[in-house]
Amino acid sequence: MHAIEAKGISKRFRIVKDPVRTLKDRFVHLRGQRYRDLWAVKELDLTVEQGETLGMLGHNGSGKSTLLKCIAGILLPTTGEVRVRGRIASLLELGAGFHPDLSGRENVFINASFLGIAKREIARRFDDIVAFAELEDAIDRQVKYYSSGMFVRLGFAVAVNVDPDILLIDEVLSVGDELFQQKCLDRVKEFQDEGRTILFVSHSSDLVRRICGRAIVLHHGECVADGDPAEAIRIYREHLHGQMSGTEERLLNDSPLSITHVVLDFPESEHRHYLLAGEPLKITVGYEALEPVPDVVMSIAVYDPMGNVIHGVDTDALGLQLPLLAGRGDIVFELDYVPLLDGLYPFAISLSSRSSEQRLDWTDPEKYSFRVVSSGQITGSVALPIKARYVPGVGAATLPR
């Protein structure tokens, strides 16, 4: 059964090009067009089955949030129609639906009433909502004094505690601390086990791959991919970093040079397959050239768990000019120490032609990664090489005046 069915959805926004400031301007521009049309979503069809978890990927301005708002009923589409079966709970914007001058307690009742929940039922669930949001000490404070993380915690707690049939989530899980993000993901997993429908918008391809059974990619308001998350993520990255030209596609398909394998060497690799913070790492990349290939550059990009690039570099920048590549061989990247703390860090490898700047082959960041484990005595995401020392005999009395 279809939980969501959208047919021919388009959404147009009219942007004023030359705002009228005076009465004279009004007469001068009386017959002229003072606006331009911005189509955020264009003739889009979408069907989501009951119990399905659908991921939505796309660059900023691709139409993801606009489409979600049309499904939620917040925006009316310019063309097309949306049919929804079941109660929708949406978490689309930071603080959406909250009145800044009211307390968190008052906003819980107002927000839940928007979702059609009776006041008596809200009162029965109130303690669970506050406990999930971890806002017991701030629930009676005006929400205009809440941090962004507190906004998200309260909004998510309301959304998941009103028994929705369909849950819409737009990028807000990137706000808040790691423990609360995991709590939210655990609740999403419960919803999946209960057979509820979820639409999940995120820039984090790793999250989409982990929790979604299907993904779509939007580009300038149009759907350019719909299907398996791994394939959708690959297409998303192509569009995010610039669409390949026809020449690039032909070159890639006919490329005489390819990446054959990637091997990670950890300290004590026979006993564990992860790094301790500050340990070295060696990444060996194998290649095969079906014919001699000149002017090759290999690059590596390391991402954080949210999909942001931490570090990107190529062999030229590292002072290694590769020779004419023929047959099989290896290129090795060595890190004397990895200054990262706990987390799973995806990385991507790319082979390019220096002269034409065309990609010859690459690996998706979802394919390879390494995990870092720290002692827990350090907080944050980067292990800075900080040292401390004690200098005896220096105090206020001995300092120069």
C-alpha positions in Angstrom: 0.0 0.0 0.0 1.2 3.5 -0.9 1.9 5.6 2.2 2.8 8.6 0.0 1.9 9.3 -3.6 3.0 12.4 -5.4 2.2 13.0 -9.0 3.6 15.7 -11.2 4.7 17.9 -8.3 6.2 21.2 -9.2 6.8 24.2 -6.9 7.4 27.7 -8.2 8.8 30.6 -6.2 8.7 34.1 -7.7 11.8 36.1 -6.9 11.6 39.9 -7.2 14.3 41.2 -9.6 13.8 45.0 -9.0 11.7 45.9 -5.9 9.5 49.0 -6.2 10.6 51.6 -3.8 8.7 54.8 -4.9 5.4 55.7 -6.5 7.4 56.7 -9.6 8.9 53.3 -9.8 5.5 51.7 -9.6 4.4 53.6 -12.7 7.6 53.1 -14.6 7.5 49.3 -14.0 3.7 49.0 -14.4 3.9 46.9 -17.5 7.3 45.4 -17.0 8.1 42.0 -15.4 9.8 42.6 -12.0 10.2 39.0 -11.0 11.7 35.8 -12.2 10.4 32.2 -11.6 12.4 29.8 -9.6 11.3 26.2 -9.9 12.4 24.4 -6.8 10.7 21.2 -7.8 9.9 20.2 -11.4 7.2 17.7 -12.5 8.3 15.1 -9.9 6.6 11.8 -9.3 7.3 9.9 -6.1 5.7 6.8 -4.5 6.7 5.6 -1.0 5.4 2.3 0.2 4.1 1.8 3.8 6.9 0.8 6.1 9.6 2.0 3.7 12.5 4.2 4.7 13.4 6.5 1.9 16.6 8.6 1.9 16.7 11.9 0.0 20.1 13.3 -1.2 21.0 16.4 -3.1 23.1 19.5 -3.0 21.8 22.7 -1.3 19.0 24.1 -3.4 18.2 20.8 -5.1 14.6 20.8 -3.9 14.8 18.3 -1.0 13.3 20.5 1.7 10.7 22.0 -0.7 9.5 18.5 -1.7 9.3 17.4 2.0 7.2 20.5 2.8 4.8 19.8 0.0 4.4 16.2 1.3 3.9 17.6 4.9 1.3 20.0 3.6 3.3 23.1 4.7 3.6 24.2 1.1 1.0 23.8 -1.6 2.5 22.6 -4.9 2.1 24.8 -7.9 1.2 21.8 -10.0 0.4 18.2 -9.2 -1.0 16.5 -6.1 0.1 14.7 -3.0 -1.8 11.9 -1.3 -0.8 10.7 2.1 -2.2 7.9 4.2 -1.7 8.2 7.9 -0.7 10.7 10.4 2.5 12.7 9.6 5.0 14.0 12.1 7.6 16.3 10.6 10.9 17.7 11.8 11.8 19.9 8.9 13.4 23.0 10.3 15.2 24.0 13.5 12.6 25.3 15.9 9.8 25.0 13.3 6.4 25.4 15.1 7.9 26.7 18.3 6.9 30.1 19.6 10.0 31.8 21.0 8.2 33.7 23.8 6.6 30.5 25.2 8.2 28.0 27.4 9.2 24.5 26.3 6.3 23.1 28.2 3.8 25.3 26.4 5.4 24.6 23.1 5.1 20.8 23.6 1.3 21.1 23.9 1.0 23.5 21.0 3.3 21.5 18.7 1.5 18.2 19.5 -1.9 19.8 19.0 -0.8 20.7 15.5 -0.4 17.0 14.9 -4.0 16.3 16.0 -3.2 15.0 19.5 -5.7 15.7 22.2 -4.6 17.7 25.2 -5.3 14.8 27.6 -3.1 12.5 25.5 -0.3 15.1 25.3 -0.4 15.3 29.1 -0.1 11.6 29.4 3.0 11.5 27.2 4.5 14.7 28.5 7.0 13.2 30.9 8.3 10.8 28.2 8.8 13.7 25.8 10.8 15.7 28.3 12.8 12.7 29.3 13.7 11.9 25.7 14.7 15.5 25.1 16.8 15.6 28.3 15.3 19.0 29.1 14.0 18.4 32.6 15.8 21.5 33.9 14.9 23.8 31.0 11.3 22.8 30.1 9.8 25.9 31.8 12.3 28.3 30.2 11.4 30.4 27.1 12.6 28.5 24.1 14.2 31.7 22.6 16.9 31.0 25.2 17.4 27.4 24.0 20.5 26.4 22.1 20.2 24.8 18.6 20.8 21.4 20.1 18.0 21.9 22.7 15.6 23.0 19.9 16.3 19.8 18.0 16.0 17.6 21.0 12.6 19.0 21.9 11.3 19.0 18.4 12.4 15.4 17.8 11.1 14.2 21.1 7.6 15.6 20.3 7.7 14.1 16.7 8.5 10.6 17.8 6.2 10.4 20.8 2.9 11.2 19.1 2.8 7.8 17.3 3.1 9.0 13.7 2.5 6.7 10.7 4.9 8.8 8.6 8.0 10.6 10.0 9.7 13.3 7.9 13.2 14.3 9.0 15.1 17.0 7.3 18.9 17.3 8.2 18.3 18.1 11.8 20.1 15.0 13.2 23.4 16.7 12.3 22.7 19.1 15.2 23.3 18.0 18.8 25.8 15.8 20.5 26.8 12.3 19.5 24.9 10.5 22.2 21.6 12.2 21.4 22.2 11.5 17.7 22.5 7.8 18.5 19.4 8.0 20.6 17.5 9.4 17.7 18.8 6.8 15.3 17.8 4.1 17.8 14.3 5.4 17.8 14.3 5.5 14.0 15.2 1.8 14.1 12.3 1.1 16.4 10.0 2.9 14.0 11.4 0.7 11.1 10.8 -2.4 13.1 7.2 -1.3 13.8 6.6 -0.8 10.1 6.3 3.0 10.0 7.2 5.0 6.9 10.2 7.4 7.1 11.5 10.0 4.7 15.0 11.0 5.7 16.9 14.0 4.2 20.6 14.2 4.9 23.9 15.3 3.4 25.5 12.4 5.2 25.6 9.5 2.7 26.8 7.2 5.4 23.6 7.7 7.4 21.5 7.2 4.3 23.3 4.0 3.5 23.0 2.7 7.1 19.3 3.3 7.7 17.6 3.5 4.3 16.4 0.7 2.0 16.0 3.1 -0.9 17.3 6.5 -1.9 16.6 9.2 -4.4 18.8 12.0 -5.6 17.5 15.4 -6.5 19.4 17.9 -8.8 17.9 21.3 -9.6 14.4 20.1 -8.7 14.5 16.9 -10.7 15.0 13.3 -9.7 18.2 12.0 -11.2 18.4 8.7 -9.3 15.9 6.4 -7.5 16.9 3.0 -6.2 19.6 1.2 -4.2 21.3 3.6 -1.7 24.8 2.7 -2.8 24.1 3.5 -6.4 22.2 6.7 -5.4 25.1 7.8 -3.3 27.5 7.4 -6.2 25.4 9.5 -8.4 24.9 12.1 -5.7 28.6 12.5 -5.3 29.0 13.0 -9.1 26.4 15.8 -9.1 27.7 17.3 -5.8 31.2 17.7 -7.2 30.1 18.6 -10.7 28.4 16.5 -13.4 30.7 14.6 -15.6 30.8 15.6 -19.2 30.1 13.1 -22.0 33.9 13.1 -22.7 34.6 12.2 -19.1 32.0 9.4 -19.1 33.5 7.9 -22.3 37.0 8.2 -20.9 36.0 6.5 -17.7 34.2 3.6 -19.4 37.2 3.1 -21.8 39.9 3.8 -19.2 43.0 1.8 -19.6 43.9 2.4 -16.0 42.0 1.1 -13.0 42.2 0.6 -9.2 42.4 -3.0 -8.4 42.6 -3.1 -4.6 43.1 -1.1 -1.4 44.9 -2.5 1.7 45.1 -0.9 5.1 48.0 -1.8 7.4 47.4 -1.1 11.1 49.9 -1.5 13.9 49.4 -5.0 15.3 47.1 -5.7 12.4 47.2 -9.5 13.1 45.4 -8.7 16.4 43.1 -5.8 15.6 41.7 -3.9 12.6 41.5 -0.4 14.0 43.8 2.5 15.0 44.5 3.9 18.4 44.6 7.7 18.3 48.0 8.9 17.2 49.1 5.6 15.6 50.5 5.4 12.1 48.6 4.1 9.1 49.7 2.7 5.7 47.3 2.6 2.7 48.4 0.6 -0.3 46.5 1.2 -3.5 46.9 -1.3 -6.3 46.5 -0.4 -10.0 46.4 -2.1 -13.4 47.3 -0.4 -16.7 46.2 -2.2 -19.8 48.5 0.0 -21.8 51.2 2.5 -20.8 49.5 5.6 -19.3 51.5 8.8 -18.8 50.8 11.9 -16.6 48.9 10.1 -13.9 48.0 11.7 -10.5 46.5 9.7 -7.6 44.6 11.5 -4.9 43.2 10.5 -1.5 40.4 12.3 0.4 39.5 11.4 4.0 36.0 12.2 5.3 34.5 12.6 8.8 31.5 10.4 9.9 29.1 13.1 8.6 30.6 13.1 5.1 32.7 16.3 5.3 36.2 16.3 3.8 38.9 16.3 6.5 41.9 16.2 4.3 42.5 15.9 0.6 45.9 15.6 -1.2 47.4 14.1 -4.3 50.8 12.6 -5.3 51.9 15.8 -7.0 51.3 17.8 -3.8 53.2 15.2 -1.8 56.2 15.6 -4.1 55.8 12.2 -5.8 55.7 12.5 -9.6 54.4 9.1 -10.9 56.3 7.5 -13.8 54.7 6.1 -16.9 52.3 3.5 -15.4 52.2 0.1 -17.2 51.0 -3.3 -16.0 50.4 -3.8 -12.3 51.8 -1.9 -9.4 51.2 -0.2 -6.0 51.1 3.3 -4.7 51.5 3.7 -1.0 50.3 6.5 1.3 51.9 6.6 4.7 50.7 8.6 7.7 53.3 8.8 10.5 50.4 9.3 12.9 46.6 9.8 12.6 45.5 12.8 14.7 41.9 11.8 14.9 39.7 10.5 17.8 36.9 8.0 18.0 35.0 7.5 14.7 34.7 5.7 11.4 36.5 7.6 8.7 35.6 6.9 5.0 38.2 7.7 2.3 38.2 7.8 -1.4 41.0 7.2 -4.0 41.0 8.8 -7.4 43.2 8.3 -10.5 43.3 11.3 -12.9 45.2 12.5 -16.0 47.4 15.5 -15.2 47.3 16.8 -18.8 43.5 16.5 -19.4 42.4 16.7 -15.8 40.0 13.8 -16.5 39.2 11.1 -13.9 40.4 7.6 -15.0 39.0 5.6 -12.0 38.0 6.2 -8.4 36.6 4.5 -5.4 33.4 5.6 -3.6 34.0 6.8 0.0 31.4 4.2 1.2 33.7 1.4 0.0 36.8 1.9 2.2 37.2 3.3 5.7 39.3 3.0 8.9 38.2 3.2 12.5 40.0 5.1 15.2 39.5 4.3 18.9 40.8 6.6 21.7 41.2 6.0 25.4 38.3 8.3 26.4 40.6 10.6 28.3 40.5 13.1 25.4 37.4 14.7 24.1 36.7 16.2 20.6 37.5 14.9 17.1 41.2 15.8 16.7 44.1 14.5 18.8 46.3 17.6 18.9 50.0 17.0 19.9 49.7 19.0 23.2 52.3 18.5 25.9 52.3 19.8 29.5 55.2 20.4 31.8 55.6 21.7 35.3 58.0 24.5 36.0 58.9 24.7 39.7 59.8 27.8 41.6 57.9 30.3 39.5 55.1 32.1 41.2 53.5 35.5 41.6 56.3 36.5 44.1 59.1 35.8 41.6 57.5 37.4 38.5 59.1 40.7 37.3 57.1 43.8 38.2 
